[in-house]
Amino acid sequence: MPERLTDKPNQHSSKGPVNKVTGGSGATFALSLTFINTRTRTSQESSRLSGMSQSVGYMIASVGPTIGGSLGDALGWNAVITVAIVLAAIVMAIGMIAGSDRKI
């Protein structure tokens, strides 16, 4: 009987080093909405900022797979992983700035 993928240890595991750096990226959406709501003074300001940031975020998310695939085809998947790690570091730095105790 052939082995199943789940029988192999660490096969497609979420414990790899790349996932440790970029795996929390899904949490950035909720965190960004929290920053928007706690850093704005009025609900109208919060709504406008949330709409703008979500439209930019979804635009980036819609072209990301195409750009990643093209980059992977042209330069190899190590380049894609490197870009993902750099982008995760940029998001972390922006999050630290956005988390400061001030209003927009």
FENNORJO-V497698 format. One record per backbone hydrogen bond with DSSP energy under -1.0 kcal/mol. NH is the residue of the N-H (numbers start at 1). CO is the residue of the C=O. E is the energy in kcal/mol with one decimal. If there is no record, write none. Layout:
# FENNORJO-V497698
nh,co,e
NH,CO,E
NH,CO,E
This chain:
# FENNORJO-V497698
nh,co,e
7,4,-1.4
8,5,-1.0
11,8,-1.4
13,10,-1.1
20,16,-1.7
21,17,-1.2
22,18,-2.9
23,19,-2.5
25,22,-1.7
27,24,-1.3
31,27,-2.2
32,28,-2.5
33,29,-1.9
34,30,-1.9
35,31,-2.4
36,32,-2.3
37,33,-2.3
38,34,-2.2
39,35,-1.7
46,42,-2.0
47,43,-2.4
48,44,-2.4
49,45,-2.4
50,46,-2.5
51,47,-2.5
52,48,-2.3
53,49,-2.6
54,50,-2.5
55,51,-2.1
56,52,-2.1
57,53,-2.5
58,54,-2.8
59,55,-1.8
60,56,-2.3
61,57,-2.4
62,58,-1.7
63,59,-1.3
64,60,-1.6
67,63,-2.5
68,64,-3.2
69,65,-2.5
70,66,-2.4
71,67,-2.7
72,68,-2.5
73,69,-2.4
74,70,-2.3
75,71,-3.1
76,72,-1.3
81,77,-2.3
82,78,-2.3
83,79,-2.5
84,80,-2.3
85,81,-2.2
86,82,-2.4
87,83,-2.8
88,84,-2.1
89,85,-1.9
90,86,-2.1
91,87,-2.7
92,88,-2.1
93,89,-2.2
94,90,-2.6
95,91,-2.5
96,92,-1.9
97,93,-1.8
98,94,-3.0
99,95,-1.6
100,97,-1.5
102,100,-1.8
104,39,-2.7
